[in-house]
Amino acid sequence: MRVNRSNVVDTILDKPRSLGDLDSRVALFGHPIHAMLVAFPIAGAFWVAASDAAYWWTLDPFFARSGMWGAGAAFVMGCAAALSGFGEMILVPGARRRAAAWTHGVIAMTLLAVLALNWAHRIEDFEAAVLPWGLALSGLQLLLVGFAGWHGGKLVFEHRFGVATPEEDARQSREEQAGGGDLAHTP
């Protein structure tokens, strides 16, 4: 069932809001860059945790080396995602007025710091770094990914951040009034 966007209420001000204050400004052909980049540090955090668990299980140095490279890749891609997210916070007025955006940003920056710490911890001796502190940092990373993802999801699914533009809403409204669109019409 489609949400009737004319009845969308801003959870902060308790009044109807325009969707234009949440349109993505850091986008490539209409696709928000932050949404495209965040998958990489998330995957990197899981890669490091899986590598650490595999090293703990097998004591194969390959997995310790894999965890070091994963932590580095997650950190570098996390920096790129952070830059695009920061751009959205600066350029999108509706984002700055929502607690979920600030919470998401603070947790994501904490995650980025833990990724950097985890990577720096592994550079000298990647095998000795895994147990116990590398594994503990990997677990903390996964916890932070979950919290950051939860608040990022709130921005997309509850506040509709970067999801629709007013032009798309007007087009969909015209289609629905003309009998088109994806809503089923019953007599």
Secondary structure, DSSP 4 states (H G I P E B T S, - for coil): ----GGG-B-TTTSSB--GGGG--SSEETTEEHHHHHTHHHHHHHHHHHHHHHHHHHH--HHHHHHHHHHHHHHHHHHHHHHHHHHHHHHH-HHHHT-HHHHHHHHHHHHHHHHHHHHHHHHHS-HHHHIIIIIHHHHHHHHHHHHHHHHHHHIIIIIT-TTT--HHHHHHHHHHHHTT-SS-----
